Every structure is written in C-alpha cells, then in structure tokens.
Amino acid sequence: MKITDTGDLWWKNAVVYCLDAETFMDWNDDGVGDFPGLAQRLDHLAELGVTCLWLMPFYTSAERDDGYDIIDFYGVDSRLGTHGDLVELIRTARDRGIRVIADLVVNHTSDQHPWFVQSRSSKDNPFRDFYVWRADEPPDTSDQVVFPDQEDSIWELDETTGEYYLHRFYKHQPDLNVANPHVRDEIAKVMGFWLELGLSGFRVDAVPYLLEGAGGRDGNPDGDPHDYLRSLRSFLGRRSGDAILLGEVNLPYPEQIRFFGDGAGDELSMMFDFVGMQQFYLALARQDARPAAQALRDRPEIPVDAQWATFVRNHDELTLDKLTDDERQEVFDAFGPEESMQLFGRGLRRRLPPMLDGDPRRIRMVYSLLFSVPGTPVLFYGEEIGMGENLDVPGRLAVRTPMQWTAQRNGGFSHAEPDDLVAPVVTGGFGPEHINVAAQRNDPDSLLNFIGHLARRYRECPELGWARGEVLDQPHHAVLAHRCTWDDSSLVAVHNLSAEPCVVPLVLDDVGPDTELVDLLQEGRVTCSEDGTVQVPIGGYGYRWLRVVQPGSRRLV
C-alpha cells in the first residue's frame, strides 16, 4: 500500500513559497525578522495564492551557515521567537489555507552540537559512532568538496583523538553517521516532534549526501540506502498521512527517478526539477526554447502520488552544474558575465529580474512558463515583486536580503538602524524605493498582481498539477508549446522566448471543428479548423494559456 493512500495529495497542485523568517519581517525592531512579524504578513501570502509555506532553518544554530549548522534539532532560534510563536504561526497559516513545511537538515550538525562535543571527546564515547571517523590519513578529496572556495578536503583532523571526521560541507558541519540505528532513531524523533507541533512535512536537505552513508561506508554496505528513505516516508505516513517529503536531489533524471521509489512512490513525495531549471536558463540565454522542450520530453514518468517541484530561483546559488562547460559559459555570458556574479564556477548568485535587465515582458513570460509547466511551482520570497540581489553580500547570501515591503527606510522590514539589520537591504534600481509590496498592491498592472493571477489560474487548472504534459511540435525554435490534459480538462500553453512575434501553427489530433482555445490570462480565443489545426498568434516574449473548449462544453473558463 502506498503511504499516500492514507491522505489527500494536496501537494499535487500547491503553490509553495520559501522564506527565511529572519529576513522576512521584523516585528520587535531588533533588526532580525521573527515569527510574530511573519504571522503579520500571512495575509500577503494568502492573497498571493500561496498554499504551502516552506520555512528555511529556524532551529538553534551556531549561525556560521545561515542556520544550516544546527546545535539543537528541537530548539527555536531565540532571535526569531519561541515555540509558542511558531505554533501560533502554524495555526494562523492553517486558518488562511496555508500548510507549513520546514527544512529537515539531518545529514550533518554543527560541531557545537552536544552529540559531536561528546563524539570528539574520546574514541570510546557512546556518541563516537554518531559521526564518521577514520584513523588513517585520507587521500586527496579536494574534488569532492561542496564549497571549493572554503574547503580543500572532506576530512578534518580532530586534535583531541588524532582521527579524522567526515564533512561533505564545511569543516564546522560534521556528517552524521546515518548507518547508525541510534542516529536514525533520533532523526525519527525529530520529525515526529515537529509533526506534532503542526508541520505538514519537510524539505529534505541534500538527500544524496544523506543517503550516501545510509547503507554503510568504506565499501562495506549494510543494505540499500534507499531502504532508509523508504523508512522515513513510512514513518511520515504513520504519523501524518498527508505530510510530505520534498527532496533536494540535483542529479540527472535517470538517477533522480530512484528517489521517488523506482515507480513505487514510497520514497520522496516531491523533488525539485534541477535539470529542467538549468535547461530553461540555457534556453533563456539562447532565446531558443529547444533545450527546455527537450528537458520536458526527457522527464521520466513518475508515480501518480509523486510530483515535480518547479522553480526559477531558490535560496542557494543558481546552480548550472548539469550543463556542459560551454553551455554554462553561455548562461554566464548572458546573465552573469562578471566574476562577482558567479559562485563556485558552477552557478550564479543573482535573482532573475536583474539578469533580465528588469525587462517586464521577459520576467512575466518566465513566471508564466513556471506556473504552466507540469508540476508544483515554488517561489522564493520577493520573486512576486521582482526583487534583486545585493552583490556586496558574500556568497549565497546575496539573494537572502530583507523583504521589501515599502519605500521607507529598510524597505519597511524593520525600524532598527541599518547597521543592525541581519542583512543589508538591496540598493540601486532594485532597491525598496523602486520595488516594494505596498506600491505594487495598488497597481493592477504590477508583477505582484500578475503572479497572484497566475497562482489563481494555476489552482483552477488541475491538469497542470496532475498531467505529465506533452511538448507540441511547431516550427519556431524560440517557442515552447506544450499541452496538459487530465480527465476532461486540457490546456495548451505557448511561450515565446524571443522578441520577435510570430504565428504558431499547432495540430491537436483529438479535437473537432469549432473547438475553441480560450485565453485564461487575458481576453482572446482562437478556433480550430476541421483537421484540428489552430493558428496561435503570439507577441515578442509573449505567453498564452489556452483552455481547450469543445463545442457544447459547460466548463467555465
């Protein structure tokens, strides 16, 4: 029996919104965003059409990796509030029809976590095997580090015991030994705790690294590591039948599909489509839709109770590691030509609007495509108003700047002194005096209102969350045309990645004469001929969502 048989599949057509509470809204004016401030802004998310709020780490942390270096998996960062504040936030969100999920970061801990403090104290400490140690000097592993600008090995010598501990990420984040049954029990307790407080699931950080040691290490496997992922999903289903595991799995499609359970649907509920995202940026750089079209064709079929999470931008660098060197350079040349805009030689630390020079036509076309591609759209905070990045902030933090609510000082994020803010506000043409929520709420033609319109239409089109999708043949290289059909609902989406307008001929084999394609985003319609052919005019950087309406249909459009 599939785990999701016990609950509904709400995530199939959700609208997910990711934020870090510390940069969203500061309610006590200490310069750090907090849960009370976030609760005051839940109506903004509800009006936008968000149905799932994804919280970045809020746990007690050493704050050396923006909250991902956790000291206490059960704790709440005191700067953000209390457990009571968090529970009130989750309850208030539920009242607005918004579920809440949170990061599950259990592939490593902070080196200040009590487990590691005990583990490094002596070789015979009971917590020694909570982490991965080796006595012999490790070989060169500089090619395996995640952050090549910070680390040159995945092993670090601990002076106390004279042995080396494993750290795939920073040396201050030792890897947990997930092959240890006691560690697995602790992870289950952590998940159970937060589910009891009202969470609807977890975004699982760095899943391939988490599973790397789940079946044993050093050539002595103790079983299939995917058995551990299946056990996590099973535990989740027992504790909360409709909770999800949204996984960060940046692998090629043939390897990625295993994390859904090889067709069984008993591992991750959802996975980010990193391959599709990277091919889309290549298509955008070339103004040639064929890479994006091929990625949609290459997407493997997934279980009916699984889902792809689609996104334009996330909280890390915009990784391009699955492109070839030449393809990656094309994207760099188009969207991040300066070295300060790039990171780790594999990604960009920019947001979309500055990459597109603020061109509203291209920005809207991109988000139209995001919401129309089969899957569940994920927004990163500030995308709804077209926020930019602050390249003066180091590394990945360039895109994790305070939310811009008004044109006032600090963008209305906080009344604290600017030097006391948790992060500097964006300056220049994408700063809050030009880009903010308040101004856009009062502008019917704003990006904020446009993305809200997309979210509502997406929710009204079940086929976008449930159908696999089909790329439609047509002669224009700059155009991506695809169709999603589920039950009696069918939608054709057409997007033009170039500035040149064109007329797109499409053949819909299963429709008869007088079938109409009715626009869902603006006024307009086109009619099919007797052979199912339709001519769809589209402007430069244009986009059209077209509902297929058969003669005599009673469907509202």
Secondary structure, DSSP 8 states (H G I E B T S, - for coil): --GGGGS--GGGG--EEEE-GGGT--SSSSSS--HHHHHHTHHHHHHHT--EEEE---SEE-SSSTT-SEEETT---TTT--HHHHHHHHHHHHHTT-EEEEEE--SB--TTSHHHHHHTT-TT-TTGGGB-EESS-----GGG-S-TTT-S-SEEEETTTTEEEE-SS-TTS-BB-TTSHHHHHHHHHHHHHHHHTT--EEEETTHHHHHHTTT-STT---S-HHHHHHHHHHHHHHH-TT-EEEE---S-HHHHGGGGTTTS--S-SEEE-HHHHHHHHHHHHHT--HHHHHHHHH-----TT-EEEEES--SS-EE-TTS-HHHHHHHHHHH--SGGGEETTTEE---HHHHTTT-HHHHHHHHHHHHHSSSEEEEETTGGGT----TTS-GGGGG------SSSGGGGS-SS-GGGSSS----GGGSTTTS-HHHHHT-TTSHHHHHHHHHHHHHH-THHHH---EE---S-TTEEEEEEEETTEEEEEEEE-SSS-EEEEEE-TT--TT-EEEESSSS-EEE--TTSEEEEEE-TT-EEEEEEE-TT-----
